[in-house]
Amino acid sequence: MIDEFAKNNLHGRLRRDREALLWKLDGLSEYDARRPLTVTGTNLLGLVKHVAGVEARYFGEVFDRPSPERLPRWQDHSDGSDLWATEDETRDHIIGFYRRTWEHSDATIDELPLDAPGHVPWWPEPHADTNLFAILVHVLGESNRHAGHADILREGLDGRTGMRAEHEKGIDEEARAASCAKIERAARSAAPIKAENS
């Protein structure tokens, strides 16, 4: 009973984070969805591409249920190529791949018990042998982490925040400016105190 509760709860949160990540692309120009937004090149469409590949591998190869879609070898991503979209990769293609991956992942999650054994060849020993529970937690953490990255990137682009469209509130620029000013004052006030205590 607890296993089904745990599985349903983790799976539900994974579904929530998938939708939140995709929502961050909503209404963006092709350029804004793809352009580097940090010094390391992090971008919104690249985050979606990366998380899609993560899910495809962890809920596919790890449980000997390979993705029906052709994936590059996991060793070939050491160059970071799974973190950005080439000119030939359309937004629709990447989103479509992510959604099709959900179907495959969901089938793996639904069909296997939490203690189903899996093997992660890219994890070091003695951690390579694992189970569905550990992989669900791992992929949820990965998805949640990157959904958080996407939230910050989107906020930097146009100020939009939140997890779902139905909970989004209008942007009150005046209130945001006042809040940021208050936080800035607190940071400046704390800075000399920290320097004295060092």
Rosetta constraint file for C-alpha pairs under 8 A:
AtomPair CA 1 CA 5 HARMONIC 6.38 0.50
AtomPair CA 2 CA 6 HARMONIC 6.01 0.50
AtomPair CA 3 CA 7 HARMONIC 5.98 0.50
AtomPair CA 3 CA 114 HARMONIC 6.71 0.50
AtomPair CA 4 CA 8 HARMONIC 5.95 0.50
AtomPair CA 5 CA 9 HARMONIC 6.01 0.50
AtomPair CA 6 CA 10 HARMONIC 6.08 0.50
AtomPair CA 7 CA 11 HARMONIC 5.92 0.50
AtomPair CA 7 CA 109 HARMONIC 7.99 0.50
AtomPair CA 7 CA 114 HARMONIC 6.92 0.50
AtomPair CA 7 CA 133 HARMONIC 7.55 0.50
AtomPair CA 8 CA 12 HARMONIC 5.89 0.50
AtomPair CA 9 CA 13 HARMONIC 6.33 0.50
AtomPair CA 10 CA 14 HARMONIC 6.22 0.50
AtomPair CA 10 CA 136 HARMONIC 6.86 0.50
AtomPair CA 10 CA 137 HARMONIC 7.21 0.50
AtomPair CA 10 CA 140 HARMONIC 7.37 0.50
AtomPair CA 11 CA 15 HARMONIC 6.24 0.50
AtomPair CA 11 CA 109 HARMONIC 7.73 0.50
AtomPair CA 11 CA 136 HARMONIC 7.50 0.50
AtomPair CA 12 CA 16 HARMONIC 6.29 0.50
AtomPair CA 13 CA 17 HARMONIC 6.22 0.50
AtomPair CA 13 CA 140 HARMONIC 7.39 0.50
AtomPair CA 14 CA 18 HARMONIC 6.18 0.50
AtomPair CA 14 CA 139 HARMONIC 7.95 0.50
AtomPair CA 14 CA 140 HARMONIC 5.44 0.50
AtomPair CA 14 CA 143 HARMONIC 7.21 0.50
AtomPair CA 14 CA 144 HARMONIC 7.92 0.50
AtomPair CA 15 CA 19 HARMONIC 6.44 0.50
AtomPair CA 16 CA 20 HARMONIC 6.26 0.50
AtomPair CA 17 CA 21 HARMONIC 6.10 0.50
AtomPair CA 17 CA 140 HARMONIC 7.94 0.50
AtomPair CA 17 CA 143 HARMONIC 6.34 0.50
AtomPair CA 17 CA 144 HARMONIC 5.99 0.50
AtomPair CA 17 CA 147 HARMONIC 6.48 0.50
AtomPair CA 17 CA 163 HARMONIC 8.00 0.50
AtomPair CA 18 CA 22 HARMONIC 6.42 0.50
AtomPair CA 18 CA 143 HARMONIC 7.01 0.50
AtomPair CA 18 CA 147 HARMONIC 7.81 0.50
AtomPair CA 19 CA 23 HARMONIC 6.07 0.50
AtomPair CA 19 CA 164 HARMONIC 7.76 0.50
AtomPair CA 20 CA 24 HARMONIC 6.64 0.50
AtomPair CA 20 CA 147 HARMONIC 6.58 0.50
AtomPair CA 20 CA 163 HARMONIC 4.98 0.50
AtomPair CA 20 CA 164 HARMONIC 6.00 0.50
AtomPair CA 21 CA 25 HARMONIC 7.66 0.50
AtomPair CA 21 CA 48 HARMONIC 6.92 0.50
AtomPair CA 21 CA 146 HARMONIC 7.60 0.50
AtomPair CA 21 CA 147 HARMONIC 4.90 0.50
AtomPair CA 21 CA 150 HARMONIC 6.57 0.50
AtomPair CA 21 CA 151 HARMONIC 7.91 0.50
AtomPair CA 22 CA 26 HARMONIC 7.27 0.50
AtomPair CA 22 CA 48 HARMONIC 7.03 0.50
AtomPair CA 22 CA 95 HARMONIC 7.67 0.50
AtomPair CA 23 CA 163 HARMONIC 7.69 0.50
AtomPair CA 23 CA 164 HARMONIC 6.98 0.50
AtomPair CA 23 CA 165 HARMONIC 7.51 0.50
AtomPair CA 24 CA 44 HARMONIC 7.35 0.50
AtomPair CA 24 CA 150 HARMONIC 6.40 0.50
AtomPair CA 24 CA 151 HARMONIC 6.78 0.50
AtomPair CA 24 CA 154 HARMONIC 6.33 0.50
AtomPair CA 25 CA 33 HARMONIC 6.21 0.50
AtomPair CA 25 CA 44 HARMONIC 6.81 0.50
AtomPair CA 25 CA 45 HARMONIC 7.21 0.50
AtomPair CA 28 CA 32 HARMONIC 5.95 0.50
AtomPair CA 28 CA 33 HARMONIC 5.91 0.50
AtomPair CA 29 CA 33 HARMONIC 6.20 0.50
AtomPair CA 30 CA 34 HARMONIC 6.38 0.50
AtomPair CA 30 CA 91 HARMONIC 7.83 0.50
AtomPair CA 31 CA 35 HARMONIC 5.71 0.50
AtomPair CA 32 CA 157 HARMONIC 7.78 0.50
AtomPair CA 33 CA 43 HARMONIC 6.77 0.50
AtomPair CA 33 CA 44 HARMONIC 5.34 0.50
AtomPair CA 33 CA 45 HARMONIC 5.41 0.50
AtomPair CA 34 CA 43 HARMONIC 5.65 0.50
AtomPair CA 34 CA 44 HARMONIC 6.23 0.50
AtomPair CA 34 CA 45 HARMONIC 5.50 0.50
AtomPair CA 34 CA 46 HARMONIC 6.95 0.50
AtomPair CA 34 CA 84 HARMONIC 7.16 0.50
AtomPair CA 34 CA 85 HARMONIC 6.76 0.50
AtomPair CA 35 CA 41 HARMONIC 7.65 0.50
AtomPair CA 35 CA 43 HARMONIC 5.79 0.50
AtomPair CA 35 CA 44 HARMONIC 7.93 0.50
AtomPair CA 36 CA 40 HARMONIC 7.60 0.50
AtomPair CA 36 CA 41 HARMONIC 4.20 0.50
AtomPair CA 36 CA 42 HARMONIC 5.32 0.50
AtomPair CA 36 CA 43 HARMONIC 4.96 0.50
AtomPair CA 37 CA 41 HARMONIC 6.06 0.50
AtomPair CA 37 CA 42 HARMONIC 5.65 0.50
AtomPair CA 37 CA 43 HARMONIC 5.62 0.50
AtomPair CA 37 CA 153 HARMONIC 6.72 0.50
AtomPair CA 38 CA 42 HARMONIC 5.43 0.50
AtomPair CA 38 CA 43 HARMONIC 7.61 0.50
AtomPair CA 42 CA 46 HARMONIC 7.08 0.50
AtomPair CA 42 CA 47 HARMONIC 7.40 0.50
AtomPair CA 42 CA 83 HARMONIC 7.25 0.50
AtomPair CA 42 CA 84 HARMONIC 7.67 0.50
AtomPair CA 43 CA 47 HARMONIC 6.34 0.50
AtomPair CA 43 CA 83 HARMONIC 7.76 0.50
AtomPair CA 43 CA 84 HARMONIC 6.83 0.50
AtomPair CA 43 CA 150 HARMONIC 7.90 0.50
AtomPair CA 43 CA 153 HARMONIC 7.55 0.50
AtomPair CA 44 CA 48 HARMONIC 6.65 0.50
AtomPair CA 44 CA 150 HARMONIC 5.94 0.50
AtomPair CA 44 CA 153 HARMONIC 7.23 0.50
AtomPair CA 44 CA 154 HARMONIC 7.87 0.50
AtomPair CA 45 CA 49 HARMONIC 6.26 0.50
AtomPair CA 45 CA 84 HARMONIC 6.67 0.50
AtomPair CA 45 CA 85 HARMONIC 6.68 0.50
AtomPair CA 45 CA 91 HARMONIC 7.17 0.50
AtomPair CA 45 CA 94 HARMONIC 7.85 0.50
AtomPair CA 46 CA 50 HARMONIC 6.02 0.50
AtomPair CA 46 CA 82 HARMONIC 6.92 0.50
AtomPair CA 46 CA 83 HARMONIC 4.39 0.50
AtomPair CA 46 CA 84 HARMONIC 3.83 0.50
AtomPair CA 46 CA 85 HARMONIC 5.70 0.50
AtomPair CA 47 CA 51 HARMONIC 6.15 0.50
AtomPair CA 47 CA 83 HARMONIC 5.97 0.50
AtomPair CA 47 CA 84 HARMONIC 7.32 0.50
AtomPair CA 47 CA 146 HARMONIC 6.48 0.50
AtomPair CA 47 CA 150 HARMONIC 7.34 0.50
AtomPair CA 48 CA 52 HARMONIC 6.07 0.50
AtomPair CA 48 CA 94 HARMONIC 7.36 0.50
AtomPair CA 48 CA 95 HARMONIC 7.35 0.50
AtomPair CA 48 CA 98 HARMONIC 7.31 0.50
AtomPair CA 49 CA 53 HARMONIC 6.36 0.50
AtomPair CA 49 CA 82 HARMONIC 6.36 0.50
AtomPair CA 49 CA 83 HARMONIC 6.50 0.50
AtomPair CA 49 CA 84 HARMONIC 7.10 0.50
AtomPair CA 49 CA 85 HARMONIC 7.42 0.50
AtomPair CA 49 CA 94 HARMONIC 5.95 0.50
AtomPair CA 49 CA 95 HARMONIC 7.76 0.50
AtomPair CA 49 CA 98 HARMONIC 7.22 0.50
AtomPair CA 50 CA 54 HARMONIC 6.23 0.50
AtomPair CA 50 CA 82 HARMONIC 5.19 0.50
AtomPair CA 50 CA 83 HARMONIC 5.31 0.50
AtomPair CA 50 CA 84 HARMONIC 7.88 0.50
AtomPair CA 51 CA 55 HARMONIC 6.18 0.50
AtomPair CA 51 CA 98 HARMONIC 7.87 0.50
AtomPair CA 51 CA 142 HARMONIC 7.47 0.50
AtomPair CA 51 CA 143 HARMONIC 6.35 0.50
AtomPair CA 51 CA 146 HARMONIC 7.64 0.50
AtomPair CA 52 CA 56 HARMONIC 6.14 0.50
AtomPair CA 52 CA 97 HARMONIC 7.00 0.50
AtomPair CA 52 CA 98 HARMONIC 4.72 0.50
AtomPair CA 52 CA 101 HARMONIC 6.52 0.50
AtomPair CA 53 CA 57 HARMONIC 6.19 0.50
AtomPair CA 53 CA 71 HARMONIC 7.87 0.50
AtomPair CA 53 CA 82 HARMONIC 7.56 0.50
AtomPair CA 53 CA 98 HARMONIC 7.87 0.50
AtomPair CA 54 CA 58 HARMONIC 6.07 0.50
AtomPair CA 54 CA 139 HARMONIC 7.39 0.50
AtomPair CA 55 CA 59 HARMONIC 5.80 0.50
AtomPair CA 55 CA 60 HARMONIC 7.67 0.50
AtomPair CA 55 CA 101 HARMONIC 6.83 0.50
AtomPair CA 55 CA 102 HARMONIC 7.65 0.50
AtomPair CA 55 CA 105 HARMONIC 6.75 0.50
AtomPair CA 55 CA 139 HARMONIC 6.76 0.50
AtomPair CA 56 CA 60 HARMONIC 5.51 0.50
AtomPair CA 56 CA 61 HARMONIC 7.67 0.50
AtomPair CA 56 CA 66 HARMONIC 7.82 0.50
AtomPair CA 56 CA 67 HARMONIC 5.88 0.50
AtomPair CA 56 CA 101 HARMONIC 5.69 0.50
AtomPair CA 56 CA 104 HARMONIC 7.63 0.50
AtomPair CA 56 CA 105 HARMONIC 6.89 0.50
AtomPair CA 57 CA 61 HARMONIC 5.18 0.50
AtomPair CA 57 CA 62 HARMONIC 6.63 0.50
AtomPair CA 57 CA 66 HARMONIC 7.46 0.50
AtomPair CA 57 CA 67 HARMONIC 7.29 0.50
AtomPair CA 58 CA 62 HARMONIC 5.28 0.50
AtomPair CA 58 CA 63 HARMONIC 7.66 0.50
AtomPair CA 58 CA 120 HARMONIC 7.65 0.50
AtomPair CA 58 CA 135 HARMONIC 6.80 0.50
AtomPair CA 58 CA 139 HARMONIC 7.46 0.50
AtomPair CA 59 CA 63 HARMONIC 6.44 0.50
AtomPair CA 59 CA 65 HARMONIC 7.37 0.50
AtomPair CA 59 CA 104 HARMONIC 7.65 0.50
AtomPair CA 59 CA 105 HARMONIC 5.20 0.50
AtomPair CA 59 CA 108 HARMONIC 6.24 0.50
AtomPair CA 59 CA 109 HARMONIC 7.61 0.50
AtomPair CA 59 CA 135 HARMONIC 7.72 0.50
AtomPair CA 60 CA 64 HARMONIC 6.17 0.50
AtomPair CA 60 CA 65 HARMONIC 4.46 0.50
AtomPair CA 60 CA 66 HARMONIC 4.37 0.50
AtomPair CA 60 CA 67 HARMONIC 5.38 0.50
AtomPair CA 60 CA 104 HARMONIC 7.62 0.50
AtomPair CA 60 CA 105 HARMONIC 7.04 0.50
AtomPair CA 60 CA 108 HARMONIC 7.54 0.50
AtomPair CA 61 CA 65 HARMONIC 5.57 0.50
AtomPair CA 61 CA 66 HARMONIC 4.76 0.50
AtomPair CA 61 CA 67 HARMONIC 7.27 0.50
AtomPair CA 61 CA 120 HARMONIC 7.92 0.50
AtomPair CA 62 CA 118 HARMONIC 5.14 0.50
AtomPair CA 62 CA 119 HARMONIC 5.00 0.50
AtomPair CA 62 CA 120 HARMONIC 5.33 0.50
AtomPair CA 62 CA 121 HARMONIC 7.83 0.50
AtomPair CA 63 CA 117 HARMONIC 7.14 0.50
AtomPair CA 63 CA 118 HARMONIC 4.85 0.50
AtomPair CA 63 CA 119 HARMONIC 6.78 0.50
AtomPair CA 64 CA 118 HARMONIC 7.77 0.50
AtomPair CA 65 CA 108 HARMONIC 7.70 0.50
AtomPair CA 67 CA 71 HARMONIC 7.65 0.50
AtomPair CA 67 CA 101 HARMONIC 7.47 0.50
AtomPair CA 67 CA 104 HARMONIC 6.95 0.50
AtomPair CA 72 CA 76 HARMONIC 6.58 0.50
AtomPair CA 73 CA 77 HARMONIC 7.64 0.50
AtomPair CA 74 CA 122 HARMONIC 7.85 0.50
AtomPair CA 77 CA 81 HARMONIC 5.67 0.50
AtomPair CA 77 CA 82 HARMONIC 6.03 0.50
AtomPair CA 80 CA 84 HARMONIC 7.81 0.50
AtomPair CA 85 CA 89 HARMONIC 5.80 0.50
AtomPair CA 85 CA 90 HARMONIC 7.77 0.50
AtomPair CA 89 CA 93 HARMONIC 6.47 0.50
AtomPair CA 89 CA 94 HARMONIC 6.95 0.50
AtomPair CA 90 CA 94 HARMONIC 6.41 0.50
AtomPair CA 91 CA 95 HARMONIC 6.08 0.50
AtomPair CA 92 CA 96 HARMONIC 5.76 0.50
AtomPair CA 93 CA 97 HARMONIC 6.04 0.50
AtomPair CA 94 CA 98 HARMONIC 6.20 0.50
AtomPair CA 95 CA 99 HARMONIC 6.19 0.50
AtomPair CA 96 CA 100 HARMONIC 6.10 0.50
AtomPair CA 97 CA 101 HARMONIC 5.99 0.50
AtomPair CA 98 CA 102 HARMONIC 6.34 0.50
AtomPair CA 99 CA 103 HARMONIC 6.72 0.50
AtomPair CA 100 CA 104 HARMONIC 6.58 0.50
AtomPair CA 101 CA 105 HARMONIC 5.96 0.50
AtomPair CA 102 CA 106 HARMONIC 5.77 0.50
AtomPair CA 103 CA 107 HARMONIC 6.20 0.50
AtomPair CA 104 CA 108 HARMONIC 6.44 0.50
AtomPair CA 105 CA 109 HARMONIC 6.20 0.50
AtomPair CA 106 CA 110 HARMONIC 5.91 0.50
AtomPair CA 107 CA 111 HARMONIC 5.91 0.50
AtomPair CA 108 CA 112 HARMONIC 6.01 0.50
AtomPair CA 109 CA 113 HARMONIC 7.67 0.50
AtomPair CA 109 CA 132 HARMONIC 7.56 0.50
AtomPair CA 112 CA 116 HARMONIC 6.00 0.50
AtomPair CA 112 CA 132 HARMONIC 7.50 0.50
AtomPair CA 113 CA 132 HARMONIC 7.12 0.50
AtomPair CA 114 CA 131 HARMONIC 6.74 0.50
AtomPair CA 114 CA 132 HARMONIC 4.87 0.50
AtomPair CA 114 CA 133 HARMONIC 4.80 0.50
AtomPair CA 115 CA 131 HARMONIC 5.31 0.50
AtomPair CA 115 CA 132 HARMONIC 5.84 0.50
AtomPair CA 115 CA 133 HARMONIC 6.38 0.50
AtomPair CA 116 CA 131 HARMONIC 5.24 0.50
AtomPair CA 116 CA 132 HARMONIC 5.52 0.50
AtomPair CA 117 CA 129 HARMONIC 7.21 0.50
AtomPair CA 117 CA 130 HARMONIC 5.83 0.50
AtomPair CA 117 CA 131 HARMONIC 4.39 0.50
AtomPair CA 117 CA 132 HARMONIC 6.68 0.50
AtomPair CA 118 CA 129 HARMONIC 5.94 0.50
AtomPair CA 118 CA 130 HARMONIC 5.14 0.50
AtomPair CA 118 CA 131 HARMONIC 5.05 0.50
AtomPair CA 118 CA 132 HARMONIC 6.84 0.50
AtomPair CA 119 CA 128 HARMONIC 5.41 0.50
AtomPair CA 119 CA 129 HARMONIC 4.57 0.50
AtomPair CA 119 CA 130 HARMONIC 5.90 0.50
AtomPair CA 119 CA 131 HARMONIC 7.82 0.50
AtomPair CA 120 CA 128 HARMONIC 4.75 0.50
AtomPair CA 120 CA 129 HARMONIC 6.45 0.50
AtomPair CA 120 CA 130 HARMONIC 7.41 0.50
AtomPair CA 121 CA 128 HARMONIC 6.05 0.50
AtomPair CA 122 CA 128 HARMONIC 7.36 0.50
AtomPair CA 123 CA 127 HARMONIC 6.22 0.50
AtomPair CA 123 CA 128 HARMONIC 4.96 0.50
AtomPair CA 124 CA 128 HARMONIC 5.88 0.50
AtomPair CA 125 CA 129 HARMONIC 7.95 0.50
AtomPair CA 130 CA 134 HARMONIC 6.55 0.50
AtomPair CA 130 CA 135 HARMONIC 7.48 0.50
AtomPair CA 131 CA 135 HARMONIC 6.38 0.50
AtomPair CA 132 CA 136 HARMONIC 5.96 0.50
AtomPair CA 133 CA 137 HARMONIC 6.31 0.50
AtomPair CA 134 CA 138 HARMONIC 6.07 0.50
AtomPair CA 135 CA 139 HARMONIC 5.97 0.50
AtomPair CA 136 CA 140 HARMONIC 5.94 0.50
AtomPair CA 137 CA 141 HARMONIC 6.12 0.50
AtomPair CA 138 CA 142 HARMONIC 6.26 0.50
AtomPair CA 139 CA 143 HARMONIC 5.99 0.50
AtomPair CA 140 CA 144 HARMONIC 5.91 0.50
AtomPair CA 141 CA 145 HARMONIC 5.97 0.50
AtomPair CA 142 CA 146 HARMONIC 6.30 0.50
AtomPair CA 143 CA 147 HARMONIC 6.00 0.50
AtomPair CA 144 CA 148 HARMONIC 6.19 0.50
AtomPair CA 145 CA 149 HARMONIC 6.43 0.50
AtomPair CA 146 CA 150 HARMONIC 6.10 0.50
AtomPair CA 147 CA 151 HARMONIC 6.14 0.50
AtomPair CA 148 CA 152 HARMONIC 6.44 0.50
AtomPair CA 149 CA 153 HARMONIC 6.23 0.50
AtomPair CA 150 CA 154 HARMONIC 5.98 0.50
AtomPair CA 151 CA 155 HARMONIC 6.15 0.50
AtomPair CA 151 CA 161 HARMONIC 6.23 0.50
AtomPair CA 151 CA 162 HARMONIC 7.10 0.50
AtomPair CA 151 CA 163 HARMONIC 7.92 0.50
AtomPair CA 152 CA 156 HARMONIC 6.26 0.50
AtomPair CA 152 CA 161 HARMONIC 7.83 0.50
AtomPair CA 153 CA 157 HARMONIC 6.41 0.50
AtomPair CA 154 CA 158 HARMONIC 6.39 0.50
AtomPair CA 154 CA 159 HARMONIC 6.76 0.50
AtomPair CA 154 CA 160 HARMONIC 6.21 0.50
AtomPair CA 154 CA 161 HARMONIC 7.10 0.50
AtomPair CA 155 CA 159 HARMONIC 4.07 0.50
AtomPair CA 155 CA 160 HARMONIC 4.95 0.50
AtomPair CA 155 CA 161 HARMONIC 5.66 0.50
AtomPair CA 159 CA 171 HARMONIC 7.23 0.50
AtomPair CA 160 CA 171 HARMONIC 7.42 0.50
AtomPair CA 161 CA 168 HARMONIC 7.12 0.50
AtomPair CA 162 CA 167 HARMONIC 7.10 0.50
AtomPair CA 162 CA 168 HARMONIC 6.08 0.50
AtomPair CA 163 CA 167 HARMONIC 7.47 0.50
AtomPair CA 163 CA 168 HARMONIC 7.90 0.50
AtomPair CA 164 CA 168 HARMONIC 6.56 0.50
AtomPair CA 172 CA 176 HARMONIC 6.23 0.50
AtomPair CA 173 CA 177 HARMONIC 6.06 0.50
AtomPair CA 174 CA 178 HARMONIC 6.24 0.50
AtomPair CA 175 CA 179 HARMONIC 6.13 0.50
AtomPair CA 176 CA 180 HARMONIC 6.12 0.50
AtomPair CA 177 CA 181 HARMONIC 6.08 0.50
AtomPair CA 178 CA 182 HARMONIC 6.23 0.50
AtomPair CA 179 CA 183 HARMONIC 6.31 0.50
AtomPair CA 180 CA 184 HARMONIC 6.02 0.50
AtomPair CA 181 CA 185 HARMONIC 6.17 0.50
AtomPair CA 182 CA 186 HARMONIC 6.33 0.50
AtomPair CA 183 CA 187 HARMONIC 6.19 0.50
AtomPair CA 184 CA 188 HARMONIC 6.16 0.50
AtomPair CA 185 CA 189 HARMONIC 6.02 0.50
AtomPair CA 186 CA 190 HARMONIC 6.11 0.50
AtomPair CA 187 CA 191 HARMONIC 6.14 0.50
AtomPair CA 188 CA 192 HARMONIC 7.45 0.50
AtomPair CA 189 CA 193 HARMONIC 7.45 0.50
AtomPair CA 190 CA 194 HARMONIC 6.33 0.50
AtomPair CA 191 CA 195 HARMONIC 6.35 0.50
AtomPair CA 192 CA 196 HARMONIC 6.25 0.50
AtomPair CA 193 CA 197 HARMONIC 6.34 0.50
AtomPair CA 194 CA 198 HARMONIC 6.28 0.50
